[in-house]
Amino acid sequence: MSQEFDGFDLASFWEDSQYAKENYVGEEPTPEVIEAVEKRLGYKLPAAYIQLAKTQNGGFPKNTNHRTNEPTSWSDDHIAITGIYSIGSSKLYSLCGETFNSRFWEEEWGYPAVGVYFADCPSAGHDMLALDYRNCGPQGEPEVVHVDQEDDYRITKVAATFEDFIRGLESDDAFREDESEIERILWENDLEALRRLIGSGFDLEMTDEHDRTIIENAAIQNRPEVIQLLAEAGASLRSALEIAENNALYFPEHEASVEALRILTGNNCDQSAPGE
């Protein structure tokens, strides 16, 4: 009997999500499917990944954060994921799917060929999680790494193994103490708190360490209601529409932000990015 996840409650690991069921969750992979996926990818998948897929093949975990020893574009002390890819090819987000497969991130977005990209992040493609086979070889036990497109594809080790990564996932509450109010508002889509922040005289054009305003970060996180509220308060749209359109090319759910921003751009033609 497999010893992966001994003593770990896999039964309550997954979030019940209709969107995940439609786009991430595949059927339980058969030995034939696993063999075909490994052959196509050129890497042997960790036994723990296969074991997890037998409880549910891909989807949204309830806990989506993992601690790091180094800062990334997401946070000083942790990274966050959206979903885990299914083993197969039938879903939009699966390891060998027609569109957002593991190889897609290398071929279309320029991510380094370290192994298998298996989890996406809230940034809509601007950082990803990968199984890193560079040290162990294609048949070995890979590390889990965070690859940060926002920082010239910087690679940060997250966990020694896939099982360690899954066991190390934590809830949002574990990191709320160091979270800024703006980050919390965007993460929770807290419109009432945003209205209070605007009313207090908050500088809507203040930028973060990546030179992005709150409305641009709202576009990255697909928060159309936040975008609308900020625009009504006078925030410059800057490159928010471009960000949303780029994200929507790969993440269809971001069309909601694109639609909102296109309407706003049409109504606010003077709010283009500086220099345009």
N, C-alpha and C positions, 0 to 999 in steps of 0.2 A: 504493500500500500504506500502511496506517495506520502512523504513527510512534509511537503510544502504547506505552509500556513498552519502548522500544528498549533492548536490552541487559539487561533485567530478566527473571529466571527465573520466569515465570508457571507453568511446569510443576510446580514444587515449592511453590507458594504455599499450596495448600489442605491442611487436615488431613483425614485419612480418618476420618469419623465417621458411624456408622449413624444417630444421632439427627439429625445435620445432613441426611443424605440424605432422611430421612423428613419433616423439617419446614422445611428451608431450600432445598435444592437443587432447582431446577426444570430443565425441559428448556431447551436452548439457545434463546434468544429469536429468533424470526423477525422480519424487518422489520415485519411486520404487528402482531406482539405489541408490539414496541417503540413503534410509532406509537400503538397503542391505550393503552398505559400512559402515554405522555407526554401524550396528549390528556386522559386521566382525571385525571392529576395536575396538569396545567396548566403543566408545566415540561419543557424539553428536557433529557434526561439527558446527562451528560458522555460524550464519546466513549470515555474511558478506562473508565468504568463498563460500557459496552456491550462493549468489548474484553475486559474481565475476565470478563464473563458468558459469553463465547464459549469460554473455557477451562473454566469451571464456573460455572453460574448460581446464585450464592449459596452460603453455607456457612460453615464455621469456618476462618479463616486459621490457619496454624501460628504466626505471630507476631501477637500481639493487643494490643500496647501502642504508644502513640505519645506522644512528648514534647510538653509544653506549656510555654509561657513564664509561665504563671500557675498557682497552685494551684487544685484543684477539690475536691469532696467525696471524690474517689477517692484523690488523691495530691497532693503538693506540686509534682511535676514531670512527671507523665504521666497519661494516661487509658488505660483498657482497654476492649476490646470483647469481646462474645461471638461474634456472627456478623454476616454481611453479607446483607441481604435479596436474594432473587432478583428479577429483572425479570419480572413476570408476575402471575398471580393464583391459581395452582394450589396453592401451599404456604402453610402456616400463617404463616410469616414471609416474605412477599413484598410488594413495593411496593403491589400492589393486591389483596392477598388478602382473604378473607372476614372475617377477624378482625383480626390484628395488622398491618394495612397502615399506610402512612405517615400517612394522615389520622386513623387511630385515636388516635394519640398527641395530636393536637390536640383532637379531639372528646371523648375520654373522660378524658384525663389533664390537659388544660389546657395542653399545650405550645404555645409561640408559633408562629404560622404564618410561618415563615421560608423554607420550601421543602419539601424531601423528607427525611423521616426514613428512614435506610437501614441503620442498624446499632444493635443493642441492646448493653447493657452487663451486667456481672455483677451489678449492683444490682437486677436484675429490674424495670426500668422507672423507676428513680429517677434515671437519667441516660441520655441518648441521643445519637447522632451524627446530624447532619443536613447536607444540601447546602443552603447558605445563598445564596439568590438575591436578597437585599435590595439589594445593590449593583450586581449585573450584569443584573438583569431576568430574566424567565422563559426567555429564549432564550440567555442568556449562560453563561459558565463560572463555576459557583458555588464558593465557598469551602467547606471542611469545618469545621464547628463542633461543639463539645460543648455540650449544653444540660443544665443541672444543676437538676433538680427540687428537690434537697435544698437549694439555695441560691437560692430564689425564681426558678427558671428562668434562672439566670445563663448568658449565652452567652460561650463562650471560643473564639477562633479556634484551630484545630488545624493546618490546612494550607491553602495558597493554592488548591490544586486537588485533585480526587479522585485523580489520578495521584500527586501529591506525597504524599497521605495514605497510599496503598498502599505506595509506596516507603519511607515513613518508619516503617512498622510494625516493631517490635522484639520480641524474645523476652522472657519473664519474667526470664531471667537477667541482662538488661541493667540491671535495677532492683533486684536482690536486695540490693545493698549497703546501701541506705537503707530497706529493708523491715523493719518490726518483726517480732518473733518471733510475735506474735499474728496479724498479717497473713499471715505465711508459713504458719502452722499452718492457718488457714482456707482459704487458697488451695490448699494441697496436701492438705488433709484428713488431716493428720499426727496421728493419734490417739496414737501413742507419745510424741511430743513434748508433746502436750497433757497426757497423764498425768504426765509429768515436771514440767511447769509447775504443774499442780495440786498435786503432791507437794511442790513448793518453797514452797508457801504463797501462791501468786498470788491476789490479790484478785479474786474472780470478779464482784464488783459494780462494779469500776472501769469508768467510762464514757469514751467517746472524745469528740471535739469536737462530735459530734452527739447527745450524751447517750445513746448506745447502749452496752449491755454486750456482752460477747463472745457471749453466747447470742443476743442480738438480731441481731448481725451474722452469726452462724451461720445464723439464719433467713433473712436477706436473701440469703445465698450458697447456701442450700439444702444444708446439711450436717447431715442428720438424725443421723448417728452422733456428731458433735461435740455436738449438742444433747443427746442421750441421756447422753453422758459428763459434760457439764457439770451436767445436772440431778441425776445420781447423786452428784455432788460437792457438791450443795447450792446451786447457783446459782438465784437467783430467775428465774422465767420472764418476769416483767414483761410487756411487750407482744409477746413473741416469737410467740405464736399468732396474734394479730391481724395482725402483719407477714406471717407465712407464709400466712395465709388470703387476704390482699389480693394477694399475689404469685401465688398459685395460681389466682386468677380469670383471670389473663392468661398465666401460664406453667404449664401442666399438670404439668411435671416437679416442681414445688414441692409437689405433694400428698404426697410422701414426708415432708417436714418437717411439714406439717399433721397427718398421721396420728400422727407421733411426739409432737408437742406436744399433741394432743388426749388421747392416752393419759396423758401426763405431767400435764396439767391436771386430768384426772379423779382422778389419784392424789395430786395436790398442790394441793388446793383452797385452801390458805392462801397459795399463792404467786402471788396476783394482783398486778397492777400497783399501786403505791402510790396510795392514795386511793380504790380500788375497794371 
